[in-house]
C-alpha cells in the first residue's frame, strides 16, 4: 500500500482517496442511493465543451426565487438562472432539484460561480455554484469541468486525515488546512460485529479522530475549485476500508 497525496498550487495539499462511492452492482446502490446518479452525471461523462465566461466572485444575494437568485457585486448584478439539478453538501450530501435546493440559500453574502451563456442575440447568466459558510451547492456539470486528473490503481492507495466535521452520510477529513469529502452512507462490515449500517457506527467516528481511508480511484479537482469549495479530490469506484486510528473502529465495504 502507498500513501497518495496530490500537492496543488499555492501550497494547497489536495487530499485523495476521500470517499466511499461505488459504481459496481449492489455496492453502488447500497452506498449512494440516488446520489450516484448525480456523481455519475458529473464525472463519468467527459466535458464536451469548455464553459465560456466562467467567473468566481463574492456577491450579496438579495433575493431567492423559484427559478433564480438575484445578486449584487462589482463583477455582476442581476439575475442568475438556477433551475435544474444540484449537488448539495450541508447536513448530508444529496442530489436534488432547485425547488429543494433553494431552501438552503439565504439572502446575504455568498461565493458565486457564474457562466455567461450566449445564443444569438440572447445572453443568460447562469448560476453554477454557490457557497454560504458551510453550505455548498454546485451543478454536476461544474464538477465535470473542474476535473484536473483521474487516477486508478489495482492496489490500494491510502490517506490519513483528521475528521473536521460530520453529516448524516459523510465525513469531512482535513489535512494541511484542506477539507475533503468522504461519503460513508450504506452497509459496512465492522471488525468483530459483522454487517452494520453507517448510522449504527457513526458515533464511533468523532470530530478530531485520526482516520485512514483506503481506495482504488481518485478524482483530483482543479485548484480553482479546491479554493472555492475547499474540496480537492473525490473517490469514484470506492472499494476499501475506513480505520479510525483513535477509537480503533475498522470498517470495510460489504
Secondary structure as the mmCIF struct_conf table of DSSP 4:
data_model
#
loop_
_struct_conf.conf_type_id
_struct_conf.id
_struct_conf.beg_label_comp_id
_struct_conf.beg_label_asym_id
_struct_conf.beg_label_seq_id
_struct_conf.end_label_comp_id
_struct_conf.end_label_asym_id
_struct_conf.end_label_seq_id
STRN STRN1 UNK A 2 UNK A 3
STRN STRN2 UNK A 5 UNK A 7
HELX_RH_3T_P HELX_RH_3T_P1 UNK A 9 UNK A 11
STRN STRN3 UNK A 13 UNK A 15
BEND BEND1 UNK A 17 UNK A 17
BEND BEND2 UNK A 24 UNK A 24
HELX_RH_AL_P HELX_RH_AL_P1 UNK A 25 UNK A 32
TURN_TY1_P TURN_TY1_P1 UNK A 33 UNK A 34
HELX_RH_AL_P HELX_RH_AL_P2 UNK A 35 UNK A 43
TURN_TY1_P TURN_TY1_P2 UNK A 44 UNK A 44
BEND BEND3 UNK A 45 UNK A 45
BEND BEND4 UNK A 49 UNK A 49
HELX_LH_PP_P HELX_LH_PP_P1 UNK A 50 UNK A 51
TURN_TY1_P TURN_TY1_P3 UNK A 52 UNK A 53
STRN STRN4 UNK A 55 UNK A 64
BEND BEND5 UNK A 66 UNK A 67
STRN STRN5 UNK A 68 UNK A 72
BEND BEND6 UNK A 74 UNK A 75
STRN STRN6 UNK A 78 UNK A 81
BEND BEND7 UNK A 84 UNK A 84
STRN STRN7 UNK A 85 UNK A 89
BEND BEND8 UNK A 90 UNK A 92
STRN STRN8 UNK A 93 UNK A 97
HELX_RH_AL_P HELX_RH_AL_P3 UNK A 98 UNK A 101
HELX_RH_3T_P HELX_RH_3T_P2 UNK A 102 UNK A 104
BEND BEND9 UNK A 107 UNK A 107
STRN STRN9 UNK A 108 UNK A 119
TURN_TY1_P TURN_TY1_P4 UNK A 120 UNK A 121
STRN STRN10 UNK A 122 UNK A 132
TURN_TY1_P TURN_TY1_P5 UNK A 133 UNK A 134
STRN STRN11 UNK A 135 UNK A 138
HELX_RH_AL_P HELX_RH_AL_P4 UNK A 140 UNK A 145
TURN_TY1_P TURN_TY1_P6 UNK A 146 UNK A 146
STRN STRN12 UNK A 147 UNK A 166
BEND BEND10 UNK A 168 UNK A 169
STRN STRN13 UNK A 170 UNK A 175
TURN_TY1_P TURN_TY1_P7 UNK A 176 UNK A 177
STRN STRN14 UNK A 178 UNK A 183
BEND BEND11 UNK A 186 UNK A 186
STRN STRN15 UNK A 187 UNK A 190
TURN_TY1_P TURN_TY1_P8 UNK A 191 UNK A 193
STRN STRN16 UNK A 194 UNK A 197
HELX_RH_AL_P HELX_RH_AL_P5 UNK A 198 UNK A 201
HELX_RH_3T_P HELX_RH_3T_P3 UNK A 202 UNK A 204
BEND BEND12 UNK A 205 UNK A 205
TURN_TY1_P TURN_TY1_P9 UNK A 207 UNK A 208
STRN STRN17 UNK A 210 UNK A 221
HELX_LH_PP_P HELX_LH_PP_P2 UNK A 222 UNK A 222
HELX_RH_AL_P HELX_RH_AL_P6 UNK A 223 UNK A 229
BEND BEND13 UNK A 230 UNK A 230
STRN STRN18 UNK A 233 UNK A 234
BEND BEND14 UNK A 236 UNK A 237
BEND BEND15 UNK A 240 UNK A 240
STRN STRN19 UNK A 241 UNK A 244
TURN_TY1_P TURN_TY1_P10 UNK A 245 UNK A 247
STRN STRN20 UNK A 250 UNK A 253
#
